[in-house]
Amino acid sequence: MVNSESGTHEEIVVIEGDGIGGEVVPAAVEVLDAVGDFEFRTARAGDAVQAETGEALPQETYDTVADADATLFGAAGETAADVILPLRTAVGSFVNVRPARAYPGVDAVQPETDVVFLRENTEGVYSGHEDRLSADLSTLTRVVTTSASEQLAAFACEFVADRGGDSFQVVHKANVMRETDGRFRDAVVSVADDHGLEAEEVLMDAFATRICLDPTQFDVVVCPNLAGDVLSDLAAGLVGGLGLLPSANVGPDNALFEPVHGTAPDIAGEGVANPSAAILSAAMLLEHLGYDGDAAAVRGAVESVLESGPRTPDLGGDAGTDAVTDAVIDRLE
């Protein structure tokens, strides 16, 4: 599609990565091609690139992602930390957006689940400050700043308002981690107050129990980095597993989109990988670029296929990746 300001086609970087990334990302690109006219630029990262060049994420790939309008990424294997974390930095990501929703036709533990996790994406225990001080002692420094917490909270307030809501939940463990989670909680609640929204506080261990018992209590959930990582995976178990979950790593002007599932080496190359999460990630990409109608159409097409088939083996069917992708595109026409 053409950017109205520059008159040029928007550039989407495509990184297949490892394992089934080489099957599900091309499927998502086919769907994007079916709804728009984008300029796709291929880049490389992951285990195979590491083995070939000595670098899991070449500088050229990093720079290409940083300059693009958006990036669609598949999966990385053993080199995941050396790929995904720098890619998030390349797009300036400060929030990870991860919906967890049960779909018709999919066997779910809690079919009523429809939750979006907004996870702080730069700090916490994932900041990389670990030290081995002796043969018996290792330490980990947890980093929390008011500025990053406020940036996440401001995004959450806009996100909730765009959905017509007036509240969200903020999950923390400030009763124990009083300084770090206390700072996070206070910043989020303060920004919510400034926007006229209610931020309901929930302790993260209580949240883990409550969402399993009744996920309809929750809608938009704001979390510190580690808590968001763990709790969103827990929610995935309620809706049928990680294979159906998309995600977005959003920065001020750029974003990285990826399915939550990994490389699935046990089925890689067999042509049976479920492309739904990658296609739903592409829908999030469309939304990020301002194509809300196309994003809704893609989501609707995926939901229709999940409900009525064809389905890949992970969902009890016998269809391959290509057949499911073709069915999604057919629903768009």
N, C-alpha and C positions, 0 to 999 in steps of 0.2 A: 504494500500500500504506500501511497505517497504522503510524505510529511508536508502538511499544508504550509508550514513556515519556510522550509528550505526548498520545497519542490522536488526532493529526492526520495527514493524508496528507503523506507526504514530498514536498517541493517540488523539482522539477527545472526549472532554467532551460534554455530552448531558444533557441540563437542560430544561425540558419541561415548567416549571413554572406553571402559572395559566391559566384558561379559555381555549381558543382554542389552546394555546401552547401545550396542551396534545394531540392534533389532527394533527397539522401542522408540529410539529417537528418530530414525528415518520415518517411522509410522506417524509420529507427531508432526514431522515436517510435511508429509503428504497432506495431513489435515489442514495445516496452516496454508499450504498452497491452494487448497480447495476453497478457502474463504477469502484469500487476499493475494496481493502481489508484493511480496517482500523480497528483499535482497538477502540471500543466505550466504554466510561466509563460514567455511569449515575450518576448524582448528583442532589441535590434538592435545591430549593429556591422559595420564593414567599409567598403569603398570607396563603396558606394551611400549609406551614412549620412554619410560624410565629404562627399560631393558635395552632399547635401541640407542638412546642418546645420553643416558645418565641423568636426565632430568625428567621428573614426573610432570612438571608444568613448565614448559619452555617459556622464556621471557616473551617471545613473539606471541604466544597464546595469551599470556597475561595482558599484554598491551592491546591486543585485538579486542579482548573482552572489555577492557576499560574504556575503549573508544566506541563501542557498539551501542545501539539503542536497547538491546536486551540479549540475553544468552540462554540457550536451551542446552542443558547438560544431562548426560545419561547416568553414568555410575563410574566409580573408581574402586579398585580392589584394595590391595595392600597399601597402595600409595594414597588412599583417600584423604588422610590428614594433610598430606603435602599438596593436594590438588584443591580440595573443596575450601579449606580455610583461606588460602591465598585468593581464590576466585571470588569469595565473598568480599575480601578486601578490595579487589579490583573494581567491583561495582559499588563500593562504598556502603555495603549492606549493614544496616543497624537493626533490622528486624527480620525474623524468619516467620513467614505466614504459612501455617499448616492447617488446612481444614481436615476434619475427621467426620465423615458423613456416611451413614448407611444408605445403600442404594437398593431399589426394588430388584428382586430376583437374586440378590446375594445373601447367602446365609450369614446373619449377623447375630452376635450374642445379645446386643441391644439395638434393635432395628430403629429406635427413635433417636439415635445419636445424631446430632448435627451441631458440632462445636468447631470453632476456629481458635487455634492457639496463636497468639502473638508473642513470640519469644525474643528476648533481648539477644543480640547476635554478635556482640563484640567483647563481652567482659565475662565476669564470674570466674569459675575455675577453668574455663577454656582459654584464658589469657596467655597460657604457656609459661607461667612462672613456677616451675617445679625444680627442686634441687635435691640431690643426694648428698647429705651432710656427713654421713658416716656409713659404716657397714650395717648399722642398725637403724638409721634414721633418715627419712626422706620427708620433705615438706612441700606444700602446695600453697601458693599465695592467691587469695581470691580478691579480684579487683572489681569494685563497684563505684561508679561515679554518679553524682547527681545529674550531670549533663546528659549522659547516655540514657539514664533512666527517664529523664524528662522527655528526651527525643522519642523514645519508645511510647511513652504515655501520650504525647501529642498525636502520634500516628494512630494510636488506639482510639483516641477521642474522635478523630476524623473518620476512621474506619467504622466505628459504631454509629456515628451520626449519618453517614452515607447509607447505612442499613436501616435507618429510621429508629434506632434504639436510643435509650437514655441511660444505659448502665452497662457495666462489664464487671468481671471478677478479676481481682488481682491475687495471685497465688504466691505465697512466700513462707518462710520459716523464721520470721523475725522474733518469735518467742525464744529461739535458741541463738540464731546468728543475728544478734541485736544490732550490731553496727552495720554489717554489710546488707543483709536483707532488710534491716530497719531503714537504712538509707534508701534502698530501692522502693520499699513500700511507701515511705513518706513522700518521695518525689512523685510517684504515680498517683497517689491519692490527691496530692496538692494540685497537680495539673488537671485531674478530673474535676476537682472542685472549681477551678478557674473556667472550665468549659461547661459548667452546669450539669455534669454527669455524675452518677453515683458509681463509686468503685467499691464493690463488696469485697471485703477481705476474707480469704480462705486459706487456712494453713495447708501446706502442700500434702501432708500425710492424710489429713481429713479429706482433701480433694480427691486423693487416689481412691478412697473408699466410696465417697459420695457419687463420683461419676460412674463407678461400676454398678451401683445400686439404682441410680436414677439420673441418667445423663441429661434429661430434659431440664434439670436445674441450671444448666450452663449453656451459654451462647458464645460470647467472646471472652477468652481467658488470657490474661496478660501475665507473663512468667519471666523470672530470671533465666539465664541461659541453660544451665544444667537441668533445672526443674522442667523447663519447657521441652527439652529434649526427651526426658524420661516420660513425662506425663502424656505427651502427644503420642509416643509409641504405645503407651498403655491404652489410650483411646483407640488406636489402630486395631488393637485386639478386640474391641467391642464392635467394630464394623466389618470384620472379615479379614484383617491383616494389612500389612504394609503395602501390599501389591496394588492397592487401589488409591493410595494417598499421593496427591501432588504437593508441591511446596514452592514457595517463592522467597528469595533472599533479596530484600528491597533496600535500595539506597535512595538518596535524594533525587537522582536523575537517571539511574540505571538499575538493572535488576537481573538476577540469575534465577532460572527456573529449573527444577529437577524433580523427578519422581522420588519418593522416599525409599523405595525398595533399593536393594544393592545390586551387585553384579549377577547374582544367581548363577554361579558357575555350573551347577548341576544340570541346567537346561540350556545354557548358552550355546548358540549355534544350531539348535534343533528347530528353530522357527515356531516355537509354541509359547513364547513369552507374552504375557498379557500387556498390551500397550496402553491400557486405560489410564494408568497413573501418568504416563508421559503425555498422553493427549490432554488430560485434565490440567497438567502443568502448562501445556501450550495454551489452554483456555485462559489460565491465569495471566500468561504473557500477553494475550490479546487484550485483556482487561487493563493491564498495566499501560499498554500503548494507547488506550482510549477507545478500543473497539468493543464496547460493552455488548452490543447486539450480537456480534459474531461470537464473542465468548459465551454468551448464553445459548446460542445455537449449538456450539460444539458440546457444551455440557449436556444439553438436551439430547443430542445424538448419542453421546456415550451412555447416558442413563437409559435410553431406549434399547440400545444393544445389550446392556447389562441385564435389563429386564426380560427381553425376549430372545436374546441370542443373535448370532452365534457366540459361544463362550470358549475360552481357552481352558486347558486341562485343570488349572488351579481353581477354576470355578465349576468344575464338574463336567465341562464340555470336551469336545474333541477338535475344536477349530484351531487353526494356526494364527500367528500374529497378523499375517497378510489378510486373512479372511475377516478377522475382527476389524481391522483398519478399513477395509473396503466397505464393510457394513456401516461403520460410522460415517464414512463419506457419503454413502448412499442415503443415509438419513438426513444429510445436509442439503441434498438436492431436491 
